[in-house]
Amino acid sequence: MRNVSKWLAVFATMAFISCGDEKKEKETITIGEDNTLEQVETTESTTMTDNAVSEGEAVISRDGVTEVRLTGNDQMKFNLKEIRVKAGDKVKLTLTHVGQLPENAMGHNFVLLKQGTDIPEFANKAMEAKDNEYIPQNSEQVIVNTEMIGGGEETSIEFDAPAAGTYDFICSFPGHYVQMQGKFIVE
Ligand SMILES: [Cu+2]
């Protein structure tokens, strides 16, 4: 019985971790075999607390406005891997840095990219744009972006949802896009 609940917990943990995060999944499996599952659960609940907002309440649409509460932390993670908004809605997105590290070490922003953008290529260009908060000057690939913020800071933007479809969003701080990216789905 103890084993059964242990494995249920492992599966629950794996389900909680968003797909596509291979490294994290491997970690979880290894830890499960080592019988130190409680440690995993502690780690996960810490992450939840860090991010403060659960996914269910992070995106709320009403009266033609979709409010998005996106957070980024010191572990280089967004709380959302997917943001769904209604076509025609105004989007009010608030990005909160729930960590403590300063902007120059762990800066986060939200950059919504046009469809067809090559993310690694864009991120390379962004890396060279330190003076412009890591947004390439005159980029035609950016639909909208927030400013770059550090631990404890918050920033908001408002924009009209682009045409229905699936878009990528990333944090353009050097190296962050690998972990800090997700899908922005307009439906
Ligand atoms: Cu970042």
Residues whose N, C-alpha, C, O or C-beta is under 5 A from the ligand:
A	BS01	CU	G107 H108 N109 C171 F173 H176 M180
